[in-house]
Amino acid sequence: MPLTEKEMMLRDATRNIGEELLESIRDVKAGRFGAVHLVEVTEAAEARSRTGLSQIKFAELLGVSVRTLQEWEQGRRMPSGAARSLLHIAASRPDVFREVLQAR
């Protein structure tokens, strides 16, 4: 349950932020740190990354909206058909993808 404004003010009044930061640095140096979460990179994000293109340019070359590309990259939707094939080409041969699609 989130703290109320009054509870946050009371908590913050007794904090020593400098000491908390130093303690955090000591923890990291000692190898004590919080949980590490790995984020799975989608095929669309990997493909665009390999081409070095912006989302706008990559979406334009694929013939989809930037929003659709974002949905693919964030794993909320999956590309199908020709788009999936183009993404595979972009991931495996980004040079060919850029050369062929930018020339049109």
N, C-alpha and C positions, 0 to 999 in steps of 0.2 A: 504494500500500500504506500503510495507516495506521501512524502512529508508535507505538512501544511506550511504556509509561509512563515508562521510564527515558529514552528518547530525547526525550520531551516535556519532562521535567524539565530535561534538559541544555540543550535549545533555549531554554526559558523563562528559565533562569538568566542567559542573556546578552542578553536582550531589554530594550530601553528602550521600554516601552509609550507613555509620554508623547511621545517623539520620533516613534514610528510614527504616533500619532494626528495630531500636527501635520503630518507629511509627507502624510498622507491628506487633511487639510484643504487643504493647499497644492495637491495634485493636483486636487481637485475645483474649487477656485477657478480653476485654470489650464485647466480643461476636460478634464483627463485623468481618466477614470474607467473602471470595468469595463464589461463587456458589459451591454446593456440587453435584457431579455427581455420581450416583449409577451405577455400572457396573453389569449387569446381569451375573450370573455365569451359564455356560452351564452345561447340564447333564454330558457331558464328563469330564469337569474340576472338577465338584463336585465328580464324581465317582473316578477319579484318586486321588483327594485330600484325600478322605476317606480311600483309600488303603495305602496311604503313599509311593507310588512307584514313581520313576522318570518317566519322559515321555518315555525314552528309554525302560525301563523295562515294563511299562504298555503297550506300543505299541507292544512290543514283545509278551506279554501274549495274547493280543487281536488278534495277527496275522496281524497287519497293520503296515504301515510305520510310522515313527515318524512324518513326514510331514502331513499325513492323520490325525493323532491324534491332531496335532496342529490346523489343519483346523477345526476339530470338536470343540476343546476347545475354539477357537476364534469365533465360530458361523458362519464361512463362508461356512461350509458344514455341512450336517446332516448325522449321521450314519443311516444305514437301516438294516433291517433283523436281523441276528444273532448278529451283533455288537451292535445294540440297546439293545437287550436282555442281552448281557454280561455287558453292561454299567449299566443297571438297577440292575443286580445282584451285581456288584461291589459297587454301591451306597448304596444298602440296606443291603448287607451282605459282607462287604469287607474281613472279616475273611474267609468266604467260598470261595470267589473269589481267594484269595491268596493261600489258601490250595489246592484247586482243580487244578488250572492252573499252580502253581509252581511245582507241583508233577509230571507233565508230562515230 
